[in-house]
Amino acid sequence: MADIKKLKIPELKKHLKEYDQGELIKLVADLYRQNHHIQSYLSVKFLGGETIQDLYENAR
């Protein structure tokens, strides 16, 4: 079985620089809808401490 080629960070940054703000917002929103880990990460990033406590409680 062949390895899937993964995008390296410099390549990712190059592609992201080509997107306008609306496209970036759509991309992040799509990722948010599709991945529980991204939902948790962005919730902590933007909502802070209260979300950390909620995540801790849910993990217990």
N, C-alpha and C positions, 0 to 999 in steps of 0.2 A: 504494500500500500504506500503510495507516494505521500510525502509531507506536503501540507498546504503551505504555499508561500505566504508569509506574513509581512505586512508593511512595517518598515522600521520607522522610528520616531522622526528622523529628518525627512523621510519621504512623506509621512503623514502631515508634518508641518507645512511642507511645500504645497500639498494638495489643499490643506485648510486655508492657506493664504489666498487661494484663488476664489474662495467662496465669499459672497457678501453676507452682511449681518443676518438677513432673513433666512438664507440657506443654512447658516450655522445654527440659528435658533431651531429650525426644523430638524436638523441632524441631531442636535442634543435632545430635543423632545422625542424623536423616534427612538433613540438609545434609551431614554428614560422609560418609555413604555415597554420596551422589550427586555429589560434586564433589571432584576431585583437589586443586584449589587450597586448598579448605577443609581437606582432610586434612593437607596440608603446613603450612598456617598453624597449625592447632591442635596438630599434633605439635611444632612449634617452640615454641609458646606454653607447652605443658605439659611437654615433655621437654627443651627447651633445647638446649645446645651440641652434644650428640651427634647430634641430628637435623639440625642445620644442616650438620654435616660430612657426614652421609649424603646430604643433598640436594645439596650441592656435588659430591660424588663422582658421584652419579647424573646430574648435569647435564653433567659432562665427557664 
